[in-house]
Amino acid sequence: MSAIWINHANRIAEFMNANNELQAHLYMEQLMLFPVDVQDKIIEDISQLTHCNRDGIANIIGHYTIFELK
């Protein structure tokens, strides 16, 4: 897992732990350039984590940023 995803995960964890989903959405939209529908999926996946930590969040972000090569 790259340092970039860990950094993004830390910021998102701060917003989620503060129950500030709006800031999490704005962060992902502005800095990470995720479309709103993908943001919703990421936030939903994060909210279902047993432990909201940076590794779990980084794995979720990584999942939505992987492009399939065909």
C-alpha positions in Angstrom: 0.0 0.0 0.0 1.5 3.3 -1.0 2.3 6.2 1.2 -0.2 8.3 -0.8 -3.1 6.1 0.0 -2.1 5.9 3.7 -2.0 9.7 3.8 -5.4 10.0 2.1 -6.7 7.3 4.5 -5.6 9.2 7.5 -7.4 12.3 6.4 -10.6 10.4 5.6 -10.4 8.6 8.9 -10.3 11.9 10.7 -13.4 13.1 8.9 -15.3 9.8 9.4 -14.3 9.5 13.1 -15.7 13.1 13.6 -18.9 12.1 11.8 -18.2 14.6 9.1 -19.2 12.8 5.9 -19.6 16.0 4.0 -15.9 16.9 4.5 -14.9 13.3 3.5 -16.9 13.8 0.3 -15.4 17.2 -0.4 -11.9 15.9 0.3 -12.3 13.0 -2.1 -13.9 15.1 -4.8 -11.4 17.9 -4.7 -8.1 16.2 -4.0 -8.6 12.6 -5.2 -11.0 13.4 -8.1 -13.4 10.6 -7.4 -16.9 11.0 -8.9 -19.8 11.4 -6.5 -21.1 7.8 -7.1 -17.7 6.3 -6.3 -17.4 8.6 -3.2 -20.7 7.2 -1.9 -19.4 3.6 -2.4 -16.2 4.4 -0.6 -18.0 6.1 2.3 -20.4 3.2 2.6 -17.6 0.7 2.6 -15.6 2.7 5.2 -18.7 3.0 7.4 -19.0 -0.8 7.5 -15.5 -1.3 8.7 -15.3 -3.0 12.1 -12.3 -0.8 13.0 -12.0 2.5 11.1 -8.3 2.6 10.6 -6.0 3.9 7.9 -5.1 0.4 6.6 -8.7 -0.5 6.1 -9.5 2.8 4.5 -6.4 2.7 2.3 -7.4 -0.8 1.1 -10.9 0.5 0.2 -9.5 3.5 -1.7 -7.0 1.3 -3.5 -9.9 -1.0 -4.5 -11.7 1.8 -6.2 -8.6 3.2 -8.0 -7.4 -0.1 -9.6 -7.9 -0.1 -13.3 -8.3 -3.4 -15.1 -5.9 -3.9 -18.0 -7.4 -5.8 -20.9 
